[in-house]
Amino acid sequence: ANACNAVLLQASSNGGYVTLATMTDPGAALSEQFCVARTYAMAEGERLMGQVAGYTPAEIAEQCGGFSAMLAGQVTALGAGDMASVTTAMRAVADGTGLAPADLAATSRVCLGVGYTQDDIRMALGSALMLVSLGEAPYAELMGHHLREGYGVPATPDRAMQWYDAALRALDDGAAPVFMPGQPERASLLRAATMQLKGTASEGLRPVPASQEGATLPVFSIGD
């Protein structure tokens, strides 16, 4: 939260967000777009919370804490290895819950917003990882930002590019944008910035089991 406050203050003093035409510092452009995505995720999470029947916002936040604890091992693994291994391990966790993917995705979207609102980065990361493992690849952008900046995981800029690339490929293949869908230039800005910063992928992942002991999985049914 503090980092995004500083980024947005800098953007304001510069006369607005970096655009494709004005970009001179790709790192600054990506930092801005992370904060844009974070704000959008919080707003979307709040909107979805209003559609969850039978829970107060405080109860939802408490349930998301249990969700985060269940996924802690996979969040730790994110800082140690490649995207394919991380998403495969998270998909195994998803399959092990026995929940319908749509219900698990709805819960993840709610908890993503709660995580960023509470500045609970590991909750946000676990929720975003779950969404990617369920096939919603545009959320991989968030892991790219976290790995590049070192938010909640060790900073690994080279590994971050795997996640940025996955999100951009999904958008190229026709996936619906999950952040700021009304800004068609956003994907082009992300692509241009990451192309300038691209590095070499790191070594593979050593599997890390999910931390499920004592965790309770929430299921938030989102109304129409």
C-alpha positions in Angstrom: 0.0 0.0 0.0 2.8 2.4 0.9 4.6 1.6 -2.3 1.5 2.3 -4.4 0.9 5.5 -2.6 4.3 6.7 -3.6 3.9 5.5 -7.2 0.6 7.3 -7.6 2.0 10.5 -6.0 4.8 10.4 -8.5 2.4 9.8 -11.4 0.4 12.8 -10.3 3.4 15.0 -10.1 4.4 13.9 -13.6 1.0 14.9 -15.0 -0.6 11.5 -15.2 0.2 7.8 -15.9 2.8 6.7 -18.3 1.4 5.9 -21.7 2.8 3.9 -24.6 3.7 7.2 -26.3 5.4 8.8 -23.2 7.2 5.7 -21.7 10.9 6.3 -21.1 11.2 4.2 -17.9 9.7 0.7 -18.3 10.1 -0.1 -14.7 8.1 3.0 -13.7 5.4 2.1 -16.2 5.1 -1.5 -14.8 5.0 -0.1 -11.2 2.1 2.1 -12.2 0.2 -0.7 -13.8 0.7 -2.9 -10.8 -1.0 -0.3 -8.7 -3.8 0.1 -11.2 -4.4 -3.6 -11.2 -4.3 -3.7 -7.4 -6.9 -0.9 -7.1 -9.1 -2.6 -9.7 -8.9 -6.0 -7.8 -9.9 -4.3 -4.6 -12.9 -2.6 -6.2 -13.9 -5.9 -7.8 -13.5 -7.8 -4.6 -15.7 -5.3 -2.8 -18.3 -5.5 -5.5 -18.4 -9.3 -5.2 -18.5 -9.2 -1.4 -21.8 -7.4 -1.7 -23.2 -10.4 -3.6 -22.1 -13.0 -1.0 -25.1 -14.1 1.1 -24.8 -15.0 4.7 -21.5 -13.4 5.6 -20.5 -10.0 6.9 -17.4 -8.3 5.4 -15.5 -9.1 8.6 -16.6 -12.8 8.4 -15.5 -12.9 4.7 -12.1 -11.5 5.7 -11.7 -14.1 8.4 -12.6 -16.9 6.0 -10.1 -15.5 3.5 -7.5 -15.8 6.2 -8.1 -19.6 6.3 -8.0 -19.7 2.5 -4.6 -17.9 2.5 -3.2 -20.3 5.1 -4.2 -23.3 3.0 -2.2 -21.9 0.0 0.8 -20.7 2.0 3.1 -23.4 0.7 2.4 -22.6 -2.9 3.0 -18.9 -2.3 6.4 -19.8 -0.9 7.1 -21.9 -3.9 6.4 -19.0 -6.2 9.7 -17.4 -5.2 11.7 -20.5 -5.9 10.8 -21.8 -9.3 9.2 -21.6 -12.7 5.6 -20.9 -13.6 4.7 -24.3 -15.0 5.7 -26.1 -11.8 4.0 -23.6 -9.5 0.7 -23.7 -11.5 0.8 -27.5 -11.7 1.2 -27.7 -7.9 -1.6 -25.2 -7.3 -3.9 -27.0 -9.7 -3.4 -30.2 -7.6 -4.4 -28.2 -4.6 -7.5 -27.0 -6.4 -8.5 -30.4 -7.5 -8.0 -31.7 -4.0 -10.6 -29.4 -2.6 -13.4 -31.1 -4.4 -15.0 -27.8 -5.2 -16.4 -26.7 -8.6 -13.8 -24.5 -10.4 -16.4 -21.7 -10.7 -16.9 -21.7 -6.9 -13.2 -21.8 -6.2 -12.6 -18.9 -8.7 -15.3 -16.8 -7.1 -13.8 -17.3 -3.7 -10.3 -16.4 -5.1 -11.6 -13.2 -6.6 -13.1 -12.1 -3.3 -10.0 -13.0 -1.3 -7.8 -11.3 -3.9 -9.6 -8.1 -3.2 -9.5 -8.7 0.6 -5.8 -9.4 0.5 -4.9 -6.2 -1.2 -7.3 -4.2 0.9 -5.7 -5.5 4.1 -2.2 -5.2 2.5 -2.0 -9.0 3.1 0.3 -9.7 0.2 0.5 -13.5 0.7 -3.3 -13.7 0.7 -3.5 -11.7 -2.6 -0.7 -13.9 -4.1 -2.4 -17.2 -3.1 -5.7 -16.0 -4.6 -4.1 -14.9 -7.9 -2.1 -18.1 -8.2 -5.3 -20.1 -7.7 -7.0 -18.1 -10.5 -4.1 -18.8 -12.9 -4.2 -22.5 -12.0 -7.9 -22.6 -12.9 -7.1 -21.3 -16.4 -7.5 -17.6 -15.9 -4.1 -16.7 -17.2 -4.4 -12.9 -17.4 -4.1 -12.9 -13.5 -0.5 -14.0 -14.1 0.4 -10.4 -14.5 0.1 -10.0 -10.8 2.8 -12.6 -10.1 5.0 -10.8 -12.6 4.7 -7.6 -10.7 5.3 -9.2 -7.3 8.4 -11.1 -8.5 9.8 -8.0 -10.2 9.2 -5.7 -7.3 9.8 -8.2 -4.4 6.4 -7.8 -2.9 5.7 -10.8 -0.7 8.4 -12.9 -2.5 12.1 -12.5 -3.2 12.6 -10.1 -6.1 13.4 -12.2 -9.2 13.0 -10.0 -12.2 14.0 -12.7 -14.7 11.4 -15.2 -13.4 8.8 -12.4 -13.4 8.9 -12.4 -17.2 7.5 -15.9 -17.4 4.3 -14.6 -15.7 4.1 -11.4 -17.7 4.5 -13.4 -20.9 1.7 -15.8 -19.9 -0.7 -13.0 -19.2 0.1 -11.3 -22.5 -0.2 -14.5 -24.5 -3.6 -15.2 -23.0 -4.8 -11.7 -24.0 -3.4 -12.2 -27.5 -5.3 -15.4 -27.7 -8.6 -13.6 -26.9 -8.9 -13.9 -23.1 -10.9 -11.1 -21.6 -8.8 -8.5 -19.7 -9.3 -8.9 -15.9 -7.9 -5.4 -15.0 -9.2 -2.1 -16.5 -10.9 -3.7 -19.5 -11.9 -0.3 -20.8 -8.3 0.6 -21.5 -7.3 -1.2 -24.7 -3.8 0.2 -24.8 -2.9 -1.3 -21.5 -1.8 -4.7 -22.9 0.4 -2.9 -25.4 2.0 -0.8 -22.7 2.7 -3.9 -20.6 4.2 -5.7 -23.6 6.5 -2.8 -24.5 7.7 -2.4 -21.0 8.4 -6.0 -20.4 10.2 -6.4 -23.7 12.7 -3.7 -22.6 13.2 -5.5 -19.2 13.2 -9.1 -20.3 15.8 -11.4 -18.8 16.7 -15.1 -18.6 14.4 -17.6 -16.9 15.8 -19.2 -13.7 16.0 -22.8 -12.7 13.1 -25.1 -11.9 11.0 -25.5 -8.8 11.4 -27.9 -5.9 7.8 -29.0 -5.1 6.4 -27.6 -1.8 3.2 -29.1 -0.4 0.2 -27.0 0.4 -0.1 -26.0 4.1 -3.6 -27.4 4.7 -3.4 -28.4 8.4 -5.9 -26.4 10.4 -7.1 -24.4 7.4 -10.8 -24.1 6.5 -11.7 -23.6 2.9 -14.4 -20.9 2.4 -16.9 -21.1 -0.4 -18.5 -17.8 -1.4 -21.5 -18.3 -3.8 -21.7 -15.1 -5.8 -25.3 -14.1 -6.7 -26.4 -12.8 -10.1 
